[in-house]
């Protein structure tokens, strides 16, 4: 092939490229959109449809919090059990019954009784629940069942009252509010522990 022919072919190729660039630029300025090829859209990809446009679909799942507005208890009797098998009634402040919202007592305490009791060893405290109810977040109120209508608190080790001594017992009631609120389980069975502090 002669040099002249090579120059002509080169000129035609250059002209073809320039024409293609001009056409593409004209289409771009005119607003024509070219399909976006997703590398996952071809055979073997999620859609199996080459050239199809894709977006990202995100699906989330969450657990709605279960909560209560109030968990109300009314206590009308407290008694303490001695190692000799005798129960001693304690005096409720104000003469009782005592009403309180258990959920309002987080990180604070409320006094139920200040009573002089005989010196000796004590193994358990018994709290009689006259009434218990829960208020749900939607405002609905439901009565709660307390097995035997009592909450028992074991002293481990035993509480030892000395003559002239003073001991403060803090009862920590931890109800299963999630089970009550979410599953509407109306049995009040709190986890109970006692913190005993000598010296009042």
C-alpha positions in Angstrom: 0.0 0.0 0.0 1.4 3.4 -1.0 2.1 6.2 1.4 -0.7 8.3 -0.1 -3.3 5.6 0.6 -2.1 5.3 4.2 -2.5 9.0 4.7 -6.0 8.9 3.3 -7.0 6.0 5.6 -5.5 7.8 8.6 -7.5 10.9 7.6 -10.7 9.0 7.3 -10.2 7.3 10.7 -9.5 10.7 12.4 -12.5 12.2 10.8 -14.7 9.2 11.9 -13.5 9.6 15.5 -14.2 13.4 15.4 -17.7 12.8 14.0 -18.4 10.2 16.8 -17.2 12.6 19.5 -19.4 15.4 18.1 -22.5 13.1 18.0 -22.0 11.9 21.6 -21.4 15.5 22.8 -24.5 16.7 21.0 -26.7 13.9 22.5 -25.3 14.6 26.0 -26.1 18.3 25.7 -29.6 17.5 24.5 -30.4 15.6 27.7 -30.4 12.1 26.3 -29.3 9.6 29.1 -27.2 6.6 28.3 -28.1 3.4 30.3 -25.9 2.7 33.3 -24.6 -0.8 33.2 -24.3 -2.3 36.6 -21.5 -5.0 36.8 -24.0 -7.2 38.7 -26.8 -6.8 36.1 -25.4 -9.2 33.6 -25.9 -13.0 33.4 -25.1 -14.4 36.8 -26.0 -11.1 38.6 -29.0 -10.5 40.8 -31.4 -9.6 37.9 -30.0 -11.5 35.0 -31.1 -8.6 32.8 -28.1 -6.8 31.1 -28.3 -3.0 31.0 -31.1 -2.6 33.7 -30.7 0.2 36.1 -30.4 -0.7 39.8 -30.8 1.1 43.1 -29.9 -0.1 46.6 -32.7 -1.5 48.8 -31.9 -1.5 52.5 -34.3 -3.4 54.9 -34.0 -2.7 58.6 -35.7 -4.4 61.6 -35.9 -3.0 65.1 -37.3 -4.0 68.4 -39.8 -1.5 69.8 -39.0 -0.8 73.5 -41.4 -2.3 76.0 -42.0 0.0 78.9 -44.5 0.9 81.6 -45.6 4.3 82.9 -46.2 3.1 86.5 -46.0 0.0 88.6 -48.0 0.7 91.7 -48.0 -1.2 95.0 -50.0 -0.8 98.1 -48.5 -2.4 101.2 -50.6 -2.9 104.3 -48.5 -5.2 106.5 -44.8 -5.8 107.2 -43.5 -8.6 109.5 -40.1 -10.0 110.3 -39.3 -13.6 111.1 -37.0 -14.5 114.0 -34.7 -17.5 114.0 -36.9 -19.0 116.8 -39.9 -19.2 114.4 -41.8 -16.2 115.6 -43.2 -13.4 113.4 -43.1 -9.8 114.6 -45.2 -7.2 113.0 -43.6 -3.9 112.1 -45.2 -0.5 112.3 -45.9 1.1 108.9 -45.2 4.8 108.7 -48.4 6.8 109.0 -50.2 3.7 110.2 -50.4 2.3 106.7 -51.4 1.2 104.1 -48.5 2.7 102.1 -48.9 3.3 98.4 -45.9 3.9 96.0 -44.9 3.7 92.4 -42.1 1.2 92.2 -40.7 2.7 89.0 -40.4 6.1 90.6 -38.0 4.7 93.2 -35.1 4.1 90.8 -31.8 5.2 92.5 -33.8 6.5 95.5 -35.4 4.9 98.5 -38.6 5.3 100.5 -39.0 4.6 104.2 -41.7 2.1 105.1 -41.2 1.4 108.7 -39.2 2.5 111.8 -39.8 -0.1 114.6 -38.1 -1.2 117.7 -37.8 -5.0 117.7 -36.4 -7.5 120.2 -32.7 -8.2 120.0 -31.9 -11.5 118.2 -31.4 -13.1 114.8 -33.9 -12.6 112.0 -34.1 -14.6 108.8 -36.9 -13.1 106.6 -39.1 -10.1 106.0 -42.6 -10.5 104.7 -44.5 -7.8 102.8 -48.2 -8.1 102.3 -49.4 -6.6 99.0 -52.9 -5.2 99.3 -53.0 -4.1 95.7 -50.8 -3.9 92.6 -51.3 -2.6 89.2 -49.5 -1.5 86.1 -50.1 1.5 83.7 -49.0 0.8 80.1 -47.7 3.4 77.7 -51.1 3.6 76.0 -52.7 4.6 79.3 -54.3 1.2 80.0 -54.3 0.1 83.6 -54.3 -3.6 84.6 -54.3 -5.3 88.0 -51.3 -7.5 88.8 -51.4 -10.8 90.6 -49.0 -11.4 93.5 -48.6 -15.0 94.4 -50.0 -15.5 98.0 -50.3 -11.7 98.1 -46.9 -11.6 99.6 -43.3 -10.7 98.7 -40.7 -12.4 100.9 -37.2 -11.1 101.5 -34.6 -13.5 102.8 -31.8 -12.2 104.9 -28.5 -13.9 103.8 -26.7 -13.9 106.2 -29.2 -13.5 109.0 -29.9 -10.1 110.3 -28.5 -9.8 113.9 -30.0 -7.1 116.0 -28.0 -6.1 119.1 -29.4 -4.5 122.2 -29.4 -0.7 121.5 -28.3 -1.3 118.0 -29.7 0.1 114.7 -29.9 -1.6 111.4 -31.2 -0.3 108.1 -32.5 -2.8 105.5 -33.0 -1.6 101.9 -35.3 -3.9 99.9 -34.4 -3.9 96.2 -37.4 -5.0 94.1 -36.6 -5.6 90.5 -39.9 -6.4 88.6 -39.8 -7.9 85.1 -41.3 -4.8 83.4 -40.5 -6.1 79.9 -42.4 -9.3 80.5 -45.4 -7.4 81.9 -45.4 -4.7 79.2 -44.6 -6.8 76.1 -46.2 -10.1 76.9 -49.0 -8.8 79.2 -47.9 -11.2 81.9 -49.8 -9.9 84.9 -48.0 -12.0 87.5 -45.8 -9.8 89.6 -42.8 -11.8 90.6 -39.9 -9.4 91.2 -36.3 -10.3 91.9 -35.8 -9.4 95.5 -32.7 -8.7 97.4 -31.9 -7.0 100.7 -29.0 -4.8 101.5 -28.4 -4.7 105.3 -26.4 -1.9 106.8 -25.6 -1.8 110.5 -25.5 1.5 112.3 -28.8 2.8 111.0 
